[in-house]
């Protein structure tokens, strides 16, 4: 009984820590982008709802893509099943493209083009910083 309770507490703690970690990374990303873009109050007010909606929709597409590839067994998959997965992949890539196109058009209504380009560069810089930090922490004894 004690082992089950400890296991439940451990799983609960890990899930809380993972959620806390995601929220902390999101907060760091928001601060990083806001600082890099030097958003005015008006720009920030219009930018963040567009950005957050894009991030949510993009996450949904990435999740679907991952789910499609997650359990592929190349030893047993039939040609028909493989073709269906390829077709789904094409559809998801098209959705991703349309989402990105719509996102850029929406941003053009609230930000100058230079800030849109800087946004893309800032997202890449943030990803690299997070990757470097992860790598550094992993190498620590």
N, C-alpha and C positions, 0 to 999 in steps of 0.2 A: 504494500500500500504506500509506504514512504517513497519507494522508487517511482511509482506512478505520479505521485504528487510532485516530486522533484522534477520529473520529466516534463510534466505539464507546466510547471513554473519556468523551466529552462526554455521551452518552446515559446511560452508567452513573453518572456524577457527578450529572447532573440527577435521575435516579431516586432515588439515595441522598439527595440534598438534599430532594426532595419527601417521601420517607418520613420523614426526620429532622424536617422541618417539621410533618408530621402528628402525629408523636409529641410534639413540643414543644408544639403547640397542645393536644393531649389532656392533657398534663401541666399546662399552664396552666389548662385548664378544670377539672381535678380539684382543683387548689389553690384556684381561685376559688370553686367550689361548696362545698368543704369549709369554707373560711373564712366564706363567707356564711351557710351553714346552721349553723355551729358544731356540727358533728356530734360526739357523744361517741364514745369508742372503740367501744362496743358498737353504736351506731347506724351508724357507718362500716363496721364489720365486716359488718353485715347489708345496708346500703344499697348499697354499691358492686357486689356481684354482681348485684343486681336491676337497677341502673342500667345496668351494662355489657351485660347480656343484652338489655335494652330498646334500647339504642343500636345494638347489632349487628343486631337484628331490624328496627329502624326503617331502618337503613342499607340493608338488603336490599330492603325495600319501595321505598325511594326509588330504588335502582338499577334495579329492575324497571320502575318508572314512567318513569325516564329512558330506559331501553332501548326501551320502547314508543313513546316520542315522538321518539327520536333521528333516525330516518331517514324521517320522514314527508315525502312529496312531495305537497303539496296539489294540484298540477297533474295528477297521475296516479292518485292514490288513488281506489279505487272506493268506492261507498256501502257495500257489504258490508264491505270492509276497515275503513272508518271506523267502522261500527257495532261491529265486533269490538274496535277500539281503545277505543271508548267503554265497551263492556261490561267490558273488562279494567280500565279506569280505575275503574269503579264497584267492581269486586271488590277492587282495591288500596286504594281509599279505605275500604271496609268492613274490610279487614284492618288498616289503620292505626288505625281507630277501636277495633276490638277489642283491638289491641295496647295502645293508650293506656289503655283501660278496665282491662285486666288489670294494667298497670303501676301505675296509681293504686291499685288494690285491694291489690296486693302491697306498695306503699309504706305503705299505711295500717296494715299489720301491724307496721311497724318505725319509722315516724316519726309525730309528731303532725301533724294537718292543717295547722297554721300553717307547718310546715317544708316540707310538700308544696307549698303555695302559694308559699312563698319560693323553692323550687327552680325553679318555672316562671319566676318573676320574675328569678332569678339566671341562668338559661339565656338569657333574652332580653337581660339586661344584658351577658352575656359575648359574645353574638353582636354586639351593638351595638359593644362595645369592639373586637372583632376587625375589624368593618367599618370603624370609624373609623381604626384602626391601618393597615389595608390602604390606605384612601383617603389617609391622610397620607403613607405611603411612596410611593404612586403619584405624588403631587404633587411630591415632592422631585426636583430636577433631577439 
